[in-house]
């Protein structure tokens, strides 16, 4: 034998024919089935049920083997890949995430796992307090998706769930405190007594449904406007009942005049009487929209009429509103940034529309009239007047304010107005014709930065080559005096009269030859071109097929119109 068989096969260990057929491995499956036919596996195979009855037909030895010892496991299941749908118990919902050992007890067959809910969830039944009182049919309420969620139809009971009671967030245990569902009271006060104690403290009786509904406990259905003599308006409508009803709702009568509730809010201490409604209203106690300030000696205009402005901003003493001063400085002394250096007549410059904007002041009557960008409403006085204590001593030179804007680093002196205008600092009117480099041709349209690499404008060079180095296709063969051939009208336009400006007149084919064909080396420093010989042999040495046999006077035979044509 290749090894001992498992303990279950010991009785046939020496009878090989019980499991094997000579020279016929396929016959082994029939022997396995015959031996196990009277057991559960045989029944599963015949009735096409269970795992063995549903899997694809295959040899038994594909999954089971033997001769590996008495304690060997011949049933090995891969828990990660095992398809539970092939069994009599398909895993659904939360069961699909449960590990095998939670249901399959160790040392027992897998098929012996319990199939009823209560078998696994008995501890949940005890924990929830049913303790078997609702029977063992857990599936009547619970499902496999989530044990905590139920599908019990409460409408079939004597207490139908409506409004907030039907909210999924409301748990069964919120009402069924002892889990004895049949004995649960159905009156509002039974569950909401703690809410009544917190709000009404028993003063409104136990008929909660008189005011409250199932849609929202905090919202009441009681209509104060029709059911009482006091119509609720504005802020009164949003106030809690207990704010006014301190005692018993039905027995204690309340006064309807304002001072009865708002005596603590009367900042005037009775100096203005008890007719609070003459100034205050129900919308907001702190607002006094009924009071007409225009009938006083100080009409409210501009920012003074802002609803956000409180009476106490000006009326420091609420007991004596009539003694409030009316001059600006009385209230705005703290806002005087000039520290009285300009006097106390704030209205000469400031208006009641906006204290920070001095719209009344006419700057054109000073030595510095505001023009262009200086007249921009966004420009604040403090942008130029650094010291608000002495506005009259503010310097009027451009450089005093625009030193930080001088990108020329003082190279062009301090007379900014020579180029810049007060309409817009970035706009200039500089006349380049007054400089050492008048602009002509294409230079007129060229942006300043093309030649002036920095804002130190005087550092710019006037030689063509300083800017046109990249345009020099001759690679310095013709020197640095680009203007000898090129013009400012267009760089690609050039005109060099070789006949008039040199000692070598071009004729014949020489007129069509590119300059670089003869001028092949860079020009010496300070010169336009390198010196060339005047003889043909200087350029045509490579064309001399005679190897110098006829000398260097090529022109005696050859012509400038065509080198290959010779005189006969």
C-alpha positions in Angstrom: 0.0 0.0 0.0 1.1 3.6 -0.6 0.1 4.4 2.9 -2.5 3.8 5.7 -6.1 4.6 4.9 -8.3 7.0 7.0 -10.0 5.7 10.1 -13.4 5.3 8.3 -11.9 2.9 5.7 -9.9 0.7 8.2 -12.3 -2.3 7.9 -11.6 -2.5 4.1 -8.0 -1.6 4.3 -6.8 -5.1 3.3 -9.6 -5.6 0.7 -8.3 -3.6 -2.2 -11.1 -4.8 -4.5 -13.6 -2.9 -2.3 -12.3 0.4 -3.8 -10.1 -0.5 -6.8 -10.7 -2.5 -10.1 -7.7 -3.8 -11.9 -6.8 -1.9 -15.0 -10.0 0.2 -14.8 -9.7 3.5 -12.9 -13.1 4.7 -14.0 -14.8 1.8 -12.3 -13.6 3.2 -8.9 -16.4 5.8 -8.9 -19.1 3.0 -9.1 -17.5 1.3 -6.0 -17.5 4.6 -4.1 -21.2 5.1 -4.9 -22.1 1.5 -4.1 -20.5 1.8 -0.6 -22.1 5.2 0.1 -25.4 4.5 -1.5 -27.2 3.9 1.9 -25.7 7.1 3.3 -26.5 10.8 2.8 -24.3 11.2 -0.2 -26.0 8.4 -2.1 -29.4 10.0 -1.4 -28.1 13.3 -2.7 -26.8 11.7 -5.9 -30.1 9.9 -6.6 -32.4 12.9 -5.7 -30.1 15.5 -7.4 -30.0 17.6 -4.2 -27.3 18.8 -1.9 -23.8 19.6 -3.0 -23.0 16.1 -4.4 -26.3 16.1 -6.3 -25.8 19.5 -8.0 -22.1 19.6 -8.9 -21.0 18.7 -12.4 -20.4 14.9 -12.6 -16.7 14.0 -12.0 -14.5 11.4 -10.6 -14.6 11.1 -6.8 -10.9 11.1 -6.5 -10.9 14.6 -8.1 -11.8 15.9 -4.6 -11.2 12.9 -2.3 -8.1 10.8 -1.8 -6.8 8.3 0.7 -3.7 6.3 1.9 -2.4 9.4 3.7 -2.8 8.3 7.2 -5.5 7.6 9.8 -6.0 11.3 10.6 -5.8 12.6 7.1 -8.6 14.9 5.8 -10.0 13.7 2.6 -12.6 16.5 2.5 -10.8 19.8 1.8 -13.0 22.8 1.0 -11.7 26.1 -0.2 -13.8 28.5 1.7 -13.0 31.4 -0.6 -14.1 29.7 -3.8 -16.8 27.3 -2.5 -20.1 27.9 -4.3 -22.8 27.7 -1.6 -25.6 27.9 -4.2 -24.9 24.2 -4.9 -26.0 23.3 -1.4 -29.6 23.1 0.0 -29.0 26.5 1.8 -28.1 29.4 -0.6 -26.4 32.3 1.2 -28.3 35.6 0.8 -28.0 39.1 2.2 -25.7 39.3 5.3 -25.3 35.5 5.3 -23.0 35.9 2.2 -20.5 37.7 4.4 -20.5 35.3 7.3 -17.5 33.0 7.7 -18.1 29.2 7.5 -17.2 28.5 11.1 -20.0 30.7 12.4 -22.6 28.2 11.2 -20.6 25.0 10.7 -19.6 23.5 14.1 -16.1 22.0 14.2 -15.8 18.1 14.1 -19.3 17.9 12.6 -20.3 17.3 9.0 -21.0 20.4 6.9 -24.5 19.1 6.1 -25.3 19.0 9.8 -25.3 22.8 10.0 -28.6 24.1 11.4 -31.1 25.5 8.8 -33.5 27.4 11.0 -33.0 31.1 12.0 -33.5 30.4 15.8 -30.7 27.8 15.7 -28.1 30.6 15.1 -30.0 33.6 16.3 -31.2 32.3 19.7 -28.7 34.6 21.4 -30.1 37.6 19.4 -33.6 36.6 20.5 -32.5 36.6 24.1 -30.6 39.8 23.7 -33.6 41.6 22.2 -35.8 40.5 25.0 -38.2 38.3 23.1 -37.0 35.2 25.0 -39.1 33.0 22.9 -42.2 35.0 23.5 -42.7 35.7 19.8 -42.1 32.1 18.7 -39.3 30.7 16.6 -40.4 32.1 13.2 -37.8 34.9 13.1 -38.4 35.3 9.4 -41.9 36.7 10.0 -40.2 40.0 11.0 -36.5 39.7 10.3 -34.7 39.0 6.9 -31.3 38.0 5.8 -30.4 41.5 4.6 -30.1 43.0 8.0 -31.2 41.3 11.3 -31.9 44.7 12.9 -34.3 45.8 10.2 -37.8 44.2 10.3 -40.7 44.1 8.0 -43.5 43.7 10.5 -46.8 45.3 9.4 -47.8 47.4 12.3 -51.0 48.5 10.6 -52.5 45.2 11.4 -52.3 46.0 15.1 -54.5 48.3 17.2 -51.9 51.1 16.8 -51.2 52.1 13.2 -48.0 53.9 12.6 -48.5 57.4 11.1 -46.3 60.5 10.7 -43.1 60.4 12.7 -44.1 57.1 14.2 -43.5 55.6 10.8 -40.0 57.1 10.5 -37.5 54.3 9.9 -35.2 56.0 12.4 -37.7 55.2 15.2 -36.7 52.0 16.8 -39.2 49.4 18.2 -37.5 49.7 21.6 -38.4 53.4 21.7 -42.0 52.4 22.5 -41.7 48.8 23.4 -39.4 49.3 26.4 -39.9 45.8 27.9 -40.4 44.0 24.6 -43.8 42.9 25.7 -45.5 44.1 22.6 -49.1 43.2 23.6 -49.0 45.2 26.8 -47.6 48.4 25.3 -49.8 51.5 26.1 -51.2 53.5 23.2 -51.7 57.0 24.8 -49.4 59.8 23.9 -48.4 60.7 27.4 -47.2 57.1 28.0 -44.3 57.7 25.7 -44.0 61.5 25.7 -44.2 62.1 29.4 -40.5 63.1 29.4 -41.3 65.7 26.7 -44.2 67.0 28.6 -42.2 67.3 31.8 -39.5 69.2 29.9 -41.9 71.7 28.2 -45.2 71.9 30.0 -44.4 70.2 33.3 -47.9 68.8 33.5 -49.6 72.2 33.3 -51.5 71.3 30.0 -53.0 68.0 31.0 -52.5 64.6 29.4 -54.4 65.1 26.1 -51.3 65.8 24.0 -53.2 65.3 20.8 -55.1 68.5 21.5 -52.1 70.5 20.2 -49.6 68.0 19.0 -49.8 65.7 15.9 -48.0 62.6 14.7 -46.3 64.5 11.9 -44.0 66.6 14.2 -44.1 66.7 18.0 -42.6 70.2 18.1 -45.2 71.7 15.7 -48.6 72.2 17.3 -52.0 72.4 15.7 -53.4 74.8 18.2 -54.6 78.0 16.5 -54.0 80.9 18.9 -55.6 83.4 16.6 -59.0 81.8 16.5 -59.1 79.9 19.8 -58.0 82.9 22.0 -58.6 86.7 22.2 -54.9 87.4 21.5 -53.8 87.2 17.9 -50.2 86.2 17.5 -48.2 88.3 15.0 -44.6 88.3 13.9 -42.2 87.4 16.7 -45.1 86.4 19.0 -45.9 83.6 16.5 -42.5 82.0 16.8 -42.2 82.3 20.6 -42.7 79.2 22.8 -45.9 78.9 24.8 -44.0 78.9 28.0 -42.5 82.3 27.2 -45.8 83.9 28.1 -47.8 81.1 29.9 -45.8 80.8 33.1 -48.7 79.2 35.0 -51.6 76.9 34.2 -52.6 77.2 30.6 -56.4 77.4 31.2 -56.7 78.7 34.8 -54.3 81.6 34.8 -55.4 84.6 32.8 -52.7 86.8 31.1 -52.7 90.5 30.6 -52.6 91.6 26.9 -50.6 94.9 27.2 -47.0 94.9 26.1 -45.5 96.1 29.4 -46.9 93.0 31.2 -44.3 90.8 29.4 -41.7 93.4 28.3 -41.1 95.3 31.5 -37.7 93.8 31.8 -37.0 95.0 28.2 -37.9 98.6 29.0 -34.5 100.3 28.8 -36.2 103.7 29.5 -37.2 102.7 33.0 -40.7 104.1 32.4 -39.5 107.6 31.4 -41.4 107.2 28.0 -44.5 105.7 29.6 -46.1 102.3 29.1 -47.3 102.7 25.5 -44.5 100.5 24.1 -46.5 100.1 20.8 -46.0 103.7 20.0 -42.4 102.9 19.0 -41.9 99.2 19.2 -43.7 96.5 17.2 -44.2 92.7 17.3 -41.7 92.1 14.5 -38.7 93.0 16.5 -38.6 94.7 19.9 -35.2 96.3 19.2 -36.5 98.0 16.1 -38.6 101.1 16.4 -40.0 101.6 12.9 -43.1 103.4 14.1 -41.1 106.3 15.6 -40.8 109.2 13.1 -37.4 110.7 13.7 -38.0 113.3 11.0 -40.3 115.1 13.4 -37.4 115.8 15.7 -34.7 118.4 15.4 -32.4 115.8 13.8 -33.7 114.1 10.7 -32.1 110.8 9.8 -30.4 110.8 6.4 -27.8 108.6 4.6 -26.1 106.2 6.9 -28.0 107.5 9.9 -31.1 106.0 8.4 -29.5 102.5 8.1 -31.8 100.0 9.8 -28.7 98.3 11.3 -27.9 101.5 13.2 -29.1 101.1 16.8 -30.7 104.0 18.7 -28.0 103.5 21.4 -25.3 104.4 18.9 -26.3 108.1 19.4 -28.6 107.9 22.4 -26.1 106.8 25.0 -28.5 107.4 27.8 -31.9 105.7 27.0 -33.5 107.5 29.9 -33.1 110.9 28.2 -33.4 110.8 24.5 -34.2 114.5 24.2 -30.9 115.7 25.5 -28.8 114.0 22.8 -26.4 116.5 21.0 -26.9 117.0 17.2 -23.5 118.1 16.0 -21.3 115.6 14.1 -18.3 115.9 16.4 -20.3 114.8 19.4 -20.6 111.2 17.9 -17.7 111.1 15.5 -14.9 112.4 17.7 -13.5 108.8 17.7 -13.6 108.8 13.9 -11.6 112.0 13.5 -8.3 110.8 12.1 -7.1 114.4 11.8 -7.1 114.8 15.6 -8.8 118.2 15.4 -6.1 119.6 13.1 -8.9 120.5 10.6 -11.4 121.7 13.2 -14.7 120.2 14.3 -16.8 121.1 11.2 -16.8 117.5 9.9 -19.6 118.4 7.4 -17.2 120.5 5.4 -15.8 117.3 3.9 -17.8 114.4 5.2 -21.4 113.5 4.5 -24.0 111.5 6.4 -24.1 109.0 3.4 -20.6 107.6 4.1 -18.2 109.0 6.7 -15.1 107.5 4.9 -16.0 109.3 1.6 -15.3 113.0 1.8 -17.5 113.8 -1.3 -18.0 117.5 -0.4 -14.4 118.5 -0.5 -13.4 120.2 -3.8 -9.8 119.2 -4.4 -9.6 121.4 -7.5 -9.5 124.4 -5.3 -6.1 123.3 -3.9 -2.7 123.5 -5.5 -3.1 120.0 -6.9 -6.3 119.5 -9.0 -7.3 115.9 -9.4 -7.2 114.7 -13.0 -7.2 111.4 -14.8 -6.3 108.5 -12.6 -6.1 110.7 -9.6 -9.8 111.4 -9.9 -10.7 107.7 -9.7 -13.2 107.1 -6.9 -11.2 104.1 -5.8 -8.2 106.3 -4.9 -8.4 107.0 -1.2 -7.1 110.2 0.5 -4.7 108.1 2.5 -3.0 106.9 -0.7 -1.4 110.3 -1.1 -1.9 111.9 2.3 0.1 109.6 4.5 -0.2 111.8 7.5 -3.9 112.7 8.0 -2.9 115.2 10.6 -1.4 117.6 8.1 -3.1 117.4 4.7 -1.8 120.8 3.6 1.9 119.7 3.8 1.5 116.8 1.3 4.1 117.1 -1.5 2.7 117.4 -5.0 5.7 116.1 -7.0 5.0 112.8 -8.8 8.0 111.1 -7.4 6.8 111.6 -3.9 4.0 109.1 -4.4 5.3 107.1 -7.4 8.8 106.3 -6.2 7.8 102.7 -5.8 6.5 102.7 -9.4 9.8 103.9 -10.8 11.0 100.9 -12.7 13.9 102.9 -14.1 15.8 102.9 -10.8 16.2 106.7 -10.9 18.1 106.6 -14.2 15.7 109.0 -15.9 15.6 111.6 -13.0 12.4 112.4 -11.0 10.4 114.3 -13.7 7.9 111.4 -14.2 5.6 113.8 -16.1 8.0 114.0 -18.9 6.8 110.6 -20.1 3.9 109.5 -17.9 0.4 111.1 -17.7 -2.0 111.3 -14.8 -4.7 109.5 -16.8 -2.9 106.2 -16.6 0.6 105.5 -15.2 1.4 102.8 -17.8 0.6 105.1 -20.7 3.6 107.2 -21.9 4.1 110.0 -24.5 7.9 109.8 -24.8 9.2 111.3 -28.1 12.0 109.0 -29.2 13.1 111.5 -31.9 14.5 113.7 -29.2 16.8 110.9 -28.1 20.2 109.8 -29.6 18.4 107.0 -31.5 15.4 108.4 -33.6 12.9 105.7 -34.6 12.4 105.0 -38.3 10.9 102.3 -40.4 10.0 99.1 -38.5 11.5 100.5 -35.3 8.5 102.8 -35.0 6.1 99.9 -34.3 8.5 97.8 -32.3 7.6 97.4 -28.6 10.0 99.1 -26.2 11.0 95.8 -24.6 12.4 94.4 -27.9 15.3 96.8 -27.6 15.2 97.8 -24.0 15.8 94.5 -22.2 15.5 96.3 -18.9 13.7 99.5 -17.8 17.1 101.2 -17.5 16.5 102.6 -20.9 19.8 104.4 -21.2 21.6 101.1 -21.0 20.3 100.2 -24.5 22.9 100.0 -27.3 22.4 101.8 -30.6 24.4 99.4 -32.8 22.2 97.2 -35.0 24.1 94.1 -34.1 23.1 94.4 -30.4 19.5 93.6 -31.3 19.9 91.8 -34.6 22.5 89.3 -33.7 20.0 86.5 -34.2 19.1 87.9 -37.7 22.8 87.9 -38.9 22.7 85.0 -41.4 26.3 85.9 -42.5 27.9 84.9 -39.2 30.0 88.0 -39.0 31.5 87.6 -42.4 30.4 91.1 -43.2 31.3 92.7 -39.9 29.0 94.5 -37.4 27.8 97.4 -39.5 24.5 95.9 -40.6 23.3 99.3 -41.8 25.8 99.1 -44.7 23.3 96.8 -46.5 20.1 96.7 -44.4 17.5 99.4 -43.7 15.1 100.0 -40.9 12.2 99.7 -43.3 12.5 95.9 -43.3 15.4 93.7 -42.4 15.0 91.4 -45.4 15.3 94.4 -47.7 18.9 95.2 -48.4 20.8 97.1 -51.1 24.6 97.1 -51.6 25.9 98.6 -54.8 29.1 96.5 -55.3 30.2 98.5 -58.3 30.1 101.9 -56.6 31.1 100.9 -53.1 33.9 98.5 -53.9 36.9 98.3 -56.2 35.5 95.1 -57.8 32.7 95.5 -60.3 30.4 92.6 -60.7 29.5 91.5 -64.2 28.3 88.4 -66.0 27.5 85.5 -63.7 29.1 87.3 -60.7 25.9 89.4 -60.4 23.9 86.3 -59.5 26.3 84.7 -57.1 25.6 84.9 -53.4 27.8 87.2 -51.3 29.0 84.3 -49.1 30.3 82.5 -52.2 33.3 84.9 -52.3 33.3 86.3 -48.8 33.7 83.1 -46.8 35.6 84.1 -43.7 34.5 86.5 -40.9 35.5 90.1 -41.3 38.4 91.3 -39.1 37.5 93.5 -36.1 36.5 97.0 -37.2 36.1 96.1 -40.8 33.1 95.3 -42.9 34.6 92.4 -44.8 37.8 90.4 -45.0 40.2 91.5 -47.8 39.9 89.4 -51.0 42.2 89.2 -54.0 41.1 90.8 -57.2 42.2 87.9 -59.5 40.0 85.1 -60.7 42.4 82.6 -59.2 41.4 83.8 -55.7 38.0 82.2 -56.0 38.4 79.7 -58.9 41.5 77.8 -57.8 39.4 74.7 -57.3 37.9 75.2 -60.8 41.4 75.2 -62.5 41.5 71.9 -64.3 44.9 72.9 -65.7 46.6 72.6 -62.3 48.3 76.0 -62.8 49.9 75.0 -66.1 48.4 78.2 -67.8 49.1 80.6 -64.9 46.7 82.6 -62.7 45.3 84.9 -65.5 42.1 82.9 -65.9 40.4 85.8 -67.6 42.7 85.4 -70.7 40.5 82.4 -71.7 37.5 82.2 -69.4 34.6 84.7 -69.4 32.5 86.0 -66.4 29.3 85.1 -68.2 30.1 81.4 -68.0 33.2 79.8 -66.7 32.9 76.8 -69.1 33.0 79.0 -72.2 36.5 80.0 -73.3 37.7 82.5 -75.8 39.2 81.0 -78.9 
